[in-house]
Amino acid sequence: MKTYAVIGYGGRGSLYARLLNGRGDFTLTAVCDINPDKLDKAVRDTGISRDKTFTDPEKFFAAGKQADALVLSTMDRTHYAYAIRALNSGYDLLLEKPIAESAEECRAIYELCRKLNRKVEVCHVLRYSPFYALIKQKIDGGELGKVVTVTQTENVGWYHQAHSFVRGNWGNSEKSSPMILQKCCHDMDILYYLIGKDCKAVSSFGSLTYFTRDNAPEGSADYCFMCPCADECIFNCMNLYKKSGAANGFLFLTDYYGDADDNAAIERHFSDKNNRFARCVYKCDNDVVDHQVTNLLFDDGVTAQLTMTAFSAEITRVIKVHLTKGEIVGDMGTNTLTFTPFGGEKEVVDVSAFTAGLAGHGGGDARLVDDFAALLEGKDAQILTDIGKSLMSHQMCYAAEESRRNGGKTVLL
Ligand SMILES: NC(=O)c1ccc[n+]([C@@H]2O[C@H](COP(=O)([O-])OP(=O)(O)OC[C@H]3O[C@@H](n4cnc5c(N)ncnc54)[C@H](O)[C@@H]3O)[C@@H](O)[C@H]2O)c1
């Protein structure tokens, strides 16, 4: 039996607690969150005793090591300081991405972890998804030749962008992280993982074009519940979050603890100026990009291109891998893969047809947790996302942001 603690009992922290508790061989021994409502939720969800909950991170760390491992799932800007404190306190870590705000901070966590001989897995969940695992397996099998170039599109989705990257946690890069780090560190990590070579150079363009005051409908109000344009607006929160509204599934992120199907309660929840998700999408404090394209050069001349866009109907990642003897095309949203050897028969694989449990990043969330658990228990673990394996893709993100901010100039790694 192993023990774990959670700091940051939000969407991710509560998910990991559910998955670890569900295994039966892990016990939650402490939870810290600055929001007391989240601690109430932790008590309800897990049955943890109230005296094992902390609203003050200082007190949490001052209490010393309270478990074998710590799930670190607070907001991005706290990761570095908390990771250093947690390692020094003796915890192994399940560390949410992004690791930290800079390459130097990432390296400092990595070096401390190696020095103290601690285990640190970064939540690059896509590596554990059967969808990407199959692509990796096919590439490494060699029958399609060598990878020459890869294109990946991160279709963020119009309402997901509005929820998370305009109104929500990650809209303002000063408060959280730039989009290329926050959202696309997964994509960079997958490109690096599949290509299997070091990245040498990066250039990137992107901007915030649409979710700005210039695009607000004439006469619109600052909040949907008082807006004369609400009926025609696809971003009207009243409809977006209601039952069968496009963003209804995102309600758990909005500090709404009611019934996701209760439209009257949802309407009351969003009729409040203190609710940031009630704000007009064109009048928020967001500054992160809504589209960005990045070119990457790897060792041996291998190239990759990543497009991130808010402007997609579906939330999905689409990938095309061009190899010397064939190509791989995949859509993670539909979990379909097509392997085509040049001059040969096309093989179409429906990933969902032969493996269950594809919820949560295509099944990556649950598989990551199982692997972390195996690592802690000293069992056979794949250890796909050890912090040492995550440094390069974070560097690729920092370089892309530097390039974007400098008009697309090439940044060498
Ligand atoms: N691996 C993934 O695919 C993935 C997906 C989404 C988010 N994330 C990352 O996970 C982290 C958490 O995201 P989330 O979606 O769970 O957000 P969230 O807002 O739902 O949860 C964050 C929680 O941390 C708490 N918190 C904030 N500051 C704190 C502090 N100083 N000390 C203690 N608690 C604090 C908040 O009250 C909140 O409950 C972020 O870094 C995010 O980038 C990763």
The ligand as an ORCA input file, in Angstrom:
! r2SCAN-3c Opt
* xyz 0 1
  N      -1.963     17.008    -18.478
  C      -2.965     17.628    -19.055
  O      -3.418     17.227    -20.103
  C      -3.555     18.848    -18.431
  C      -4.858     19.256    -18.765
  C      -5.370     20.390    -18.140
  C      -4.592     21.087    -17.247
  N      -3.318     20.680    -16.966
  C      -2.470     21.401    -16.013
  O      -2.859     21.039    -14.694
  C      -2.738     22.145    -13.815
  C      -4.085     22.358    -13.122
  O      -5.075     22.554    -14.095
  P      -6.630     22.301    -13.781
  O      -7.304     22.178    -15.086
  O      -6.774     21.213    -12.793
  O      -6.991     23.706    -13.133
  P      -8.023     23.979    -11.947
  O      -8.178     25.444    -11.858
  O      -9.229     23.130    -12.116
  O      -7.233     23.447    -10.672
  C      -6.171     24.133    -10.072
  C      -6.397     24.028     -8.566
  O      -5.249     24.554     -7.910
  C      -5.704     25.348     -6.834
  N      -4.621     26.288     -6.522
  C      -4.272     27.390     -7.241
  N      -3.186     27.966     -6.689
  C      -2.840     27.194     -5.624
  C      -1.797     27.262     -4.674
  N      -0.887     28.221     -4.711
  N      -1.727     26.294     -3.731
  C      -2.659     25.296     -3.685
  N      -3.670     25.194     -4.562
  C      -3.755     26.122     -5.519
  C      -6.975     26.022     -7.338
  O      -7.795     26.482     -6.280
  C      -7.600     24.870     -8.107
  O      -8.443     24.074     -7.306
  C      -2.296     23.327    -14.669
  O      -0.922     23.538    -14.513
  C      -2.601     22.886    -16.090
  O      -1.691     23.402    -17.021
  C      -2.820     19.584    -17.533
*
